[in-house]
Amino acid sequence: MTDDPKLHIPERILSHEGSRKTPSSLRFLVKWADQSEAEASLESYNNMKNTEILHEYLTKLGDDWPALIPIEFTNEGEHYTEIHAKQPIKRKRSNDTKITAKPISTRTSKRLKKD
């Protein structure tokens, strides 16, 4: 066993903390293959984002979590952003609103009526 963390192989992710919306705040509790579960360590998203173990964990979490899997680790057309493309927001322009005139009444005033 070595003390160099670069030589440890991640076995599984036990849990996470932080917000999906700010990946830099995410930390994952990683159980290493050559260490006991008691020796699991918190690792940042940046340290783990290129590992298959993290990709599997994010996929199991579901919802929008798979969006954190880097696109280079997915097949073409299978990345979360390609499957769940956001629709452009259509905004109404002030010119688009139709102004309709009130219908002209066929009724005439008795005062204006000429004999």
C-alpha positions in Angstrom: 0.0 0.0 0.0 1.2 3.5 -0.8 0.6 6.9 0.6 0.5 8.6 -2.8 -3.2 9.3 -3.5 -2.6 9.3 -7.3 -1.9 5.5 -7.0 -5.1 4.7 -5.2 -7.9 3.2 -7.3 -11.5 4.3 -6.4 -13.8 1.4 -5.6 -17.0 3.2 -5.0 -18.6 6.5 -3.9 -20.3 6.3 -0.6 -22.0 9.7 -0.5 -21.6 13.3 -1.5 -22.0 16.8 -0.1 -22.5 20.2 -1.8 -24.8 21.5 -4.5 -25.1 20.1 -8.1 -25.6 23.7 -9.3 -22.0 24.6 -8.2 -19.8 21.7 -9.0 -16.8 23.4 -7.4 -18.6 22.9 -4.0 -19.2 19.2 -4.5 -17.2 16.6 -2.5 -17.6 12.9 -2.8 -16.8 10.4 -0.1 -14.7 7.8 -1.9 -13.9 4.3 -0.7 -10.5 3.3 -2.2 -9.9 -0.3 -3.4 -6.7 -0.7 -1.3 -8.1 0.8 1.9 -10.9 0.1 4.4 -14.2 2.0 4.4 -13.0 3.8 7.5 -10.2 5.3 5.5 -12.5 6.7 2.8 -11.7 10.3 1.9 -13.6 13.3 0.6 -12.6 14.2 -2.9 -13.5 17.2 -5.0 -15.6 17.0 -8.2 -12.5 18.2 -10.1 -10.4 15.3 -8.8 -13.1 12.7 -9.6 -14.9 14.0 -12.7 -12.9 11.8 -15.1 -13.6 8.5 -13.3 -16.1 5.9 -14.3 -17.0 5.4 -10.7 -18.3 9.0 -10.5 -20.1 8.7 -13.8 -22.0 5.6 -12.5 -22.8 7.4 -9.2 -24.1 10.5 -11.0 -26.2 8.3 -13.3 -27.7 6.4 -10.3 -28.6 9.8 -8.6 -30.7 10.6 -11.7 -32.6 13.9 -12.2 -30.0 16.5 -13.6 -26.9 14.9 -12.0 -25.8 13.1 -15.2 -25.2 16.6 -16.7 -22.0 16.7 -14.6 -20.5 13.8 -16.6 -18.0 15.5 -19.0 -19.2 15.2 -22.7 -15.9 13.5 -23.8 -17.0 10.4 -21.7 -20.2 9.9 -23.6 -21.2 8.6 -27.0 -22.3 11.2 -29.6 -25.9 12.1 -29.0 -26.0 10.5 -25.6 -24.8 13.3 -23.4 -27.3 14.8 -21.0 -27.2 18.2 -22.7 -27.9 16.6 -26.1 -30.8 14.6 -24.8 -32.3 17.4 -22.7 -31.7 20.4 -24.9 -33.4 23.5 -23.5 -36.0 25.0 -25.7 -35.5 28.7 -26.5 -37.7 31.0 -24.6 -40.1 32.8 -26.9 -40.7 36.4 -25.9 -43.5 38.5 -27.1 -42.6 41.7 -28.7 -44.7 44.7 -28.3 -45.2 44.8 -32.0 -46.7 41.3 -31.9 -49.7 42.3 -29.9 -52.7 42.9 -32.0 -54.8 46.0 -31.5 -58.4 45.5 -32.5 -60.8 48.3 -33.0 -64.1 48.1 -31.3 -66.9 47.3 -33.7 -68.8 50.3 -34.9 -72.3 50.3 -33.5 -75.1 50.3 -36.1 -77.3 52.2 -33.6 -77.4 55.9 -34.2 -78.4 58.7 -31.8 -81.9 60.0 -32.0 -80.6 63.5 -31.7 -78.5 63.2 -34.8 -81.3 61.6 -36.9 -82.4 63.7 -39.8 -85.9 63.5 -41.2 
